[in-house]
Amino acid sequence: MDVYNSADVVMCDGVPVQWASKLLGTPLKQRLTGFDFFPHFNKHCAQKNYSVYFLGAKEGVAKKLAAIYQSRYPGIRVAGYYTPPFAASFSEEQNAVMLSAINTAKPDVLFVSLTAPKQDIWIHQQLQYLNVKLAIGVGAAFDSEAGSLKRAPILMQQMGLEWFYRFLQEPGRMFRRYFIEAPIFVPLVMFQFLSTLSCKPNSGSHRN
C-alpha cells in the first residue's frame, strides 16, 4: 500500500480494478496496461530524444527488444539493458550490480519488467540510488513486445478475461497469482463498499 500510494502515477492495469472503481463511486475512465503504455511511451521517448534502459524479463528478451525498438523507432536512444537472475528478491550484491549498470548508462527513463508487485517494490526501494529521471514498472511488456508472449484477443481484454488467457499460457507460474492472491481483492472491495454505504446519511424529507 505504501509503495503504490507513494508513486507519482498509478495506472489501472486490470479490468477488475476498473469495475471496483465504479462500484466504489470513483470511476476510472479507462484501463491502461503496461502492454499498451510501453510501446507508446517508447515512441514518445524517441521523438523527444530521451534515452531508455530496459531492466528485467528473461535472458535475451531485453537485448532482442532493444534491437526491435531501434528498428521500429529510428533515433531512439537505448542506453542499455540488463537481465538480473531470477529471484523472489535481490541480494545487496545483485542490487549493487544493477544500480551500477543503470547509473553508468545514465538513461532518462528506466523501464522495469520484473512482474508486479516485485518490480514496484524494487523501484520504491532503489529510486533514491538511481540516476534516472523516471522509473516505470511495465509488467510483462518486454516479453509481449519482443514476441515471446502473446496478448489475449481484444474481446477477452474487454471482458476482463486477459488474466485467464495469461493463465492458459503459463499455468504453473500464474496459478498462485490468479487463484490464491487475486481473490483476496473481492472481499476487500466489498468491505469498502459496505463501509461507504454505512457512512452515507439517511435519505428522505425532514420538516421542523
C-alpha positions in Angstrom: 0.0 0.0 0.0 2.8 2.4 0.9 4.6 1.6 -2.4 1.7 2.4 -4.6 0.4 5.3 -2.6 3.8 7.0 -2.8 4.2 6.6 -6.6 3.8 9.7 -8.7 1.5 7.9 -11.1 -0.5 4.7 -10.6 -2.2 3.2 -13.7 -5.3 1.0 -13.8 -3.9 -2.2 -15.3 -6.8 -4.6 -14.7 -10.4 -4.5 -15.7 -11.5 -5.7 -12.2 -9.8 -2.6 -10.8 -11.9 -0.5 -13.2 -15.1 -2.4 -12.1 -14.2 -1.8 -8.5 -13.7 1.9 -9.0 -17.2 2.2 -10.5 -18.7 0.2 -7.6 -17.0 2.5 -5.1 -18.2 5.6 -6.8 -14.8 6.8 -8.0 -14.9 5.5 -11.6 -11.7 5.4 -13.6 -12.2 6.5 -17.2 -10.2 3.7 -18.8 -7.7 0.9 -18.3 -4.1 1.5 -19.3 -1.9 -1.6 -19.2 1.8 -1.9 -19.3 1.3 -3.7 -22.6 -0.4 -0.7 -24.1 1.6 2.1 -22.4 5.1 0.7 -23.0 5.3 0.9 -26.9 3.6 4.3 -27.0 5.9 5.8 -24.4 8.9 4.5 -26.2 7.7 6.2 -29.3 7.4 9.4 -27.3 10.9 8.9 -25.9 12.3 8.5 -29.5 10.5 11.7 -30.6 11.8 13.7 -27.6 15.3 12.2 -27.8 15.0 10.6 -24.3 17.4 7.7 -23.6 15.8 4.5 -22.3 17.1 1.5 -20.3 15.4 -2.0 -20.1 15.8 -3.9 -16.9 14.3 -7.4 -16.4 12.5 -10.2 -18.3 14.1 -13.5 -19.3 17.6 -13.9 -20.6 17.9 -12.5 -24.2 14.5 -10.7 -24.2 15.8 -7.2 -23.3 18.5 -7.5 -25.9 16.0 -8.6 -28.6 13.7 -5.8 -27.5 16.4 -3.2 -27.9 17.1 -4.3 -31.5 13.4 -4.3 -32.3 12.8 -0.8 -31.0 15.9 0.6 -32.7 14.5 -0.6 -35.9 10.9 0.5 -35.2 11.7 3.9 -33.8 14.7 5.4 -35.7 16.7 7.6 -33.5 15.6 6.0 -30.2 18.5 6.0 -27.7 18.7 2.7 -25.9 21.2 3.4 -23.2 21.4 -0.3 -22.2 19.7 -3.3 -20.9 20.3 -5.8 -18.1 18.7 -9.2 -17.2 19.1 -10.0 -13.5 19.0 -13.6 -12.2 15.5 -14.8 -11.3 14.8 -14.4 -7.6 12.0 -13.5 -5.3 14.2 -10.7 -4.0 17.7 -9.5 -4.8 20.7 -9.5 -2.6 22.7 -6.4 -1.8 25.3 -7.6 -4.2 22.8 -8.1 -7.0 21.3 -4.7 -6.4 24.7 -3.1 -6.5 25.4 -4.7 -9.9 22.1 -3.5 -11.3 22.4 0.0 -9.9 26.0 0.3 -11.3 24.9 -0.8 -14.8 22.0 1.6 -14.9 23.8 4.6 -13.4 26.8 4.1 -15.7 24.4 4.2 -18.7 22.7 7.4 -17.3 19.3 6.8 -19.0 16.5 9.4 -18.8 13.8 6.6 -18.5 14.2 3.2 -16.8 11.7 0.5 -17.7 11.5 -2.3 -15.2 9.9 -5.7 -16.2 10.1 -7.9 -13.1 6.4 -8.7 -12.6 4.2 -6.9 -10.1 4.5 -6.1 -7.2 8.2 -7.1 -7.2 9.1 -4.5 -9.8 7.2 -1.7 -8.0 8.8 -2.6 -4.6 12.2 -2.7 -6.2 11.7 0.8 -7.8 10.4 2.1 -4.5 13.4 0.8 -2.6 16.1 1.8 -5.1 14.8 5.0 -6.6 16.9 7.2 -4.3 20.0 5.4 -5.6 19.1 5.6 -9.3 20.5 8.2 -11.6 17.3 8.4 -13.8 14.6 10.9 -14.3 11.8 8.4 -14.4 11.4 4.7 -13.4 8.3 2.8 -14.6 7.2 -0.8 -13.9 5.6 -2.3 -17.0 5.0 -6.0 -16.1 5.4 -8.4 -18.9 5.5 -5.7 -21.6 9.1 -6.7 -22.6 8.0 -10.2 -23.4 5.0 -9.0 -25.4 6.9 -6.5 -27.5 9.7 -9.0 -28.1 7.2 -11.5 -29.4 7.8 -14.2 -26.7 4.3 -13.6 -25.1 1.1 -13.3 -27.0 -1.7 -11.0 -25.7 -5.2 -12.1 -25.3 -7.7 -11.2 -28.1 -9.3 -7.8 -27.8 -12.7 -9.3 -26.8 -11.2 -11.1 -23.9 -9.4 -8.0 -22.8 -12.6 -6.0 -22.9 -14.5 -8.7 -21.0 -11.8 -8.7 -18.2 -10.5 -12.2 -19.2 -7.0 -11.3 -20.1 -5.8 -12.8 -16.9 -7.4 -16.2 -17.9 -5.5 -16.1 -21.2 -2.3 -15.4 -19.3 -3.1 -18.4 -17.1 -3.6 -20.7 -20.0 -0.1 -19.6 -21.4 1.7 -20.0 -18.1 -0.5 -22.1 -15.7 2.4 -23.1 -13.3 3.6 -19.5 -12.8 0.2 -17.8 -12.8 -1.8 -20.2 -10.6 -0.9 -18.6 -7.3 -1.4 -15.1 -8.6 -4.8 -15.6 -10.0 -6.3 -18.3 -7.8 -4.8 -17.6 -4.4 -3.7 -14.0 -4.3 -6.1 -12.2 -6.6 -9.4 -13.5 -4.9 -8.4 -11.6 -1.8 -9.3 -8.4 -3.7 -13.0 -9.2 -3.9 -13.9 -9.2 -0.1 -11.6 -6.1 0.4 -13.6 -4.2 -2.2 -16.9 -5.4 -0.8 -15.9 -4.4 2.7 -15.0 -0.9 1.4 -18.3 -0.7 -0.5 -20.4 -1.7 2.6 -18.4 0.8 4.7 -19.2 3.6 2.3 -22.9 2.7 2.5 -22.9 2.8 6.3 -21.3 6.2 6.2 -24.0 7.8 3.9 -26.7 9.9 5.7 -30.2 8.6 5.6 -32.3 10.0 2.7 -35.8 11.4 2.9 -37.5 14.7 3.7 -37.4 16.5 7.0 -39.7 19.1 8.5 -39.5 21.1 11.7 
